[in-house]
Amino acid sequence: MDTLSYKTISANKENADKKWLLVDAEGQTLGRIASEVAKRLRGKHKTNFTPHADCGDYVIVVNAEKIVLTGNKWESKEYIRYTGYPGGQRKRSAREQMNRKPFAMMEDAVRGMLPKNTLGRAIFRNLHVVVGPDHKYEAQQPELITFNA
């Protein structure tokens, strides 16, 4: 038996076979869709997943303003930021955040599910969140995927 034919192949940026995926967030729960998007960005759904390489897909999320939060999270969920000055901690409820920046809730949810290192920041750049159904990535011919179908 030839043992050299059983070498483990490790994916890297060059041979990752990255695809463009389109996700419609209309009517989807924020955390559930964010976890699926994070899994696709990281590449954990692929058979050649490599933890130290960016082998995930590019993901476009449309209709980010139509996500759903369960329970009383529209009023009780808080988004905290810091201005950099003493006493500069600012809080916004989820409803205020949605009115001001509709795309930021999806981005924050996905960012929190990615690794907190250089690789995580590089993977996050493969996410494109769009308000409304139209996006500027038609040339990449993204493949529509659905969750909870």
C-alpha positions as CSV (number, residue, x, y, z in Angstrom):
1,M,0.0,0.0,0.0
2,D,1.3,3.4,-0.9
3,T,1.2,5.5,2.3
4,L,2.2,8.7,0.5
5,S,-1.2,9.0,-1.1
6,Y,-2.8,9.5,2.3
7,K,-1.2,12.9,3.1
8,T,-3.4,15.4,4.9
9,I,-4.0,18.4,2.7
10,S,-4.2,21.7,4.5
11,A,-6.2,24.6,2.9
12,N,-4.7,28.0,2.5
13,K,-5.7,31.3,0.8
14,E,-4.6,30.1,-2.6
15,N,-6.6,26.8,-2.8
16,A,-9.5,27.6,-0.5
17,D,-12.1,27.5,-3.3
18,K,-14.0,30.5,-2.0
19,K,-17.6,31.2,-3.2
20,W,-19.9,34.2,-3.0
21,L,-23.1,33.5,-0.9
22,L,-26.2,35.7,-0.7
23,V,-28.3,35.5,2.5
24,D,-31.7,37.2,2.9
25,A,-32.1,38.3,6.5
26,E,-35.8,39.2,6.2
27,G,-37.8,37.6,9.1
28,Q,-34.8,35.8,10.5
29,T,-33.8,35.9,14.1
30,L,-30.5,37.8,14.6
31,G,-28.5,35.3,16.6
32,R,-29.5,32.3,14.6
33,I,-28.7,33.8,11.2
34,A,-25.5,35.4,12.6
35,S,-24.2,32.0,13.8
36,E,-24.8,30.5,10.3
37,V,-23.1,33.4,8.6
38,A,-20.1,33.2,11.0
39,K,-19.8,29.5,10.2
40,R,-19.8,30.2,6.5
41,L,-17.3,33.0,6.8
42,R,-14.9,30.9,8.9
43,G,-15.3,27.9,6.5
44,K,-16.4,25.3,9.1
45,H,-19.0,23.9,6.7
46,K,-16.3,22.8,4.3
47,T,-14.5,19.4,4.3
48,N,-11.1,21.1,3.9
49,F,-11.5,23.4,6.9
50,T,-8.2,24.6,8.3
51,P,-8.3,26.6,11.6
52,H,-5.3,28.8,10.9
53,A,-6.3,29.9,7.4
54,D,-9.0,32.0,5.8
55,C,-10.8,29.3,3.8
56,G,-14.4,30.5,4.3
57,D,-16.7,32.1,1.7
58,Y,-17.7,35.6,1.0
59,V,-21.1,36.4,2.4
60,I,-23.5,39.2,1.4
61,V,-26.4,39.8,3.8
62,V,-29.4,41.7,2.3
63,N,-32.4,43.2,4.1
64,A,-30.5,43.7,7.3
65,E,-33.1,46.1,8.6
66,K,-35.8,43.4,8.6
67,I,-34.2,41.0,11.2
68,V,-36.2,39.8,14.2
69,L,-35.4,39.9,17.9
70,T,-37.3,37.7,20.3
71,G,-38.8,38.7,23.7
72,N,-38.2,42.2,25.0
73,K,-34.7,42.6,23.3
74,W,-35.7,45.7,21.2
75,E,-35.8,47.7,24.5
76,S,-33.5,45.7,26.9
77,K,-30.6,44.8,24.6
78,E,-27.9,47.5,24.8
79,Y,-25.1,48.4,22.5
80,I,-22.3,50.0,24.4
81,R,-19.5,52.1,22.9
82,Y,-16.8,54.3,24.4
83,T,-15.8,57.8,23.0
84,G,-12.3,57.7,24.4
85,Y,-12.9,60.5,26.9
86,P,-13.5,60.1,30.7
87,G,-17.1,59.4,31.4
88,G,-17.6,58.8,27.6
89,Q,-19.5,55.5,27.8
90,R,-22.6,55.6,25.6
91,K,-25.4,53.1,25.4
92,R,-28.1,52.6,22.8
93,S,-31.0,50.2,22.9
94,A,-31.4,47.8,20.0
95,R,-34.3,49.9,18.5
96,E,-32.2,53.1,18.6
97,Q,-29.3,51.2,17.0
98,M,-31.6,49.8,14.3
99,N,-32.9,53.3,13.5
100,R,-29.5,54.8,13.4
101,K,-27.3,52.0,11.8
102,P,-29.5,49.1,10.5
103,F,-26.4,47.2,9.3
104,A,-24.5,47.4,12.6
105,M,-26.5,44.9,14.6
106,M,-25.8,42.1,12.1
107,E,-22.1,43.1,11.9
108,D,-21.7,43.2,15.7
109,A,-23.4,39.8,16.1
110,V,-21.2,38.1,13.5
111,R,-18.0,39.8,14.7
112,G,-18.6,38.5,18.2
113,M,-18.7,34.9,16.8
114,L,-15.4,35.1,15.0
115,P,-11.9,34.7,16.5
116,K,-10.5,37.7,18.3
117,N,-7.2,37.8,16.5
118,T,-5.7,38.8,13.1
119,L,-7.4,36.0,11.3
120,G,-10.8,37.0,12.7
121,R,-10.3,40.5,11.5
122,A,-9.3,39.2,8.0
123,I,-12.3,36.9,7.9
124,F,-14.7,39.7,9.0
125,R,-13.7,41.7,5.8
126,N,-15.4,38.9,3.8
127,L,-18.8,40.0,5.2
128,H,-20.9,42.5,3.3
129,V,-24.1,43.7,5.1
130,V,-26.6,45.6,2.9
131,V,-29.7,47.6,3.9
132,G,-32.4,46.7,1.4
133,P,-32.6,44.0,-1.2
134,D,-30.2,45.6,-3.7
135,H,-26.5,45.1,-3.5
136,K,-23.4,46.0,-5.7
137,Y,-22.0,42.5,-5.9
138,E,-24.0,41.2,-8.9
139,A,-20.8,40.7,-10.9
140,Q,-19.7,38.0,-8.5
141,Q,-22.9,36.0,-9.2
142,P,-23.6,35.1,-5.5
143,E,-25.4,31.8,-4.7
144,L,-28.6,32.3,-2.7
145,I,-28.7,30.2,0.5
146,T,-31.5,29.9,2.9
147,F,-31.7,28.9,6.6
148,N,-34.7,27.5,8.5
149,A,-36.2,26.3,5.2
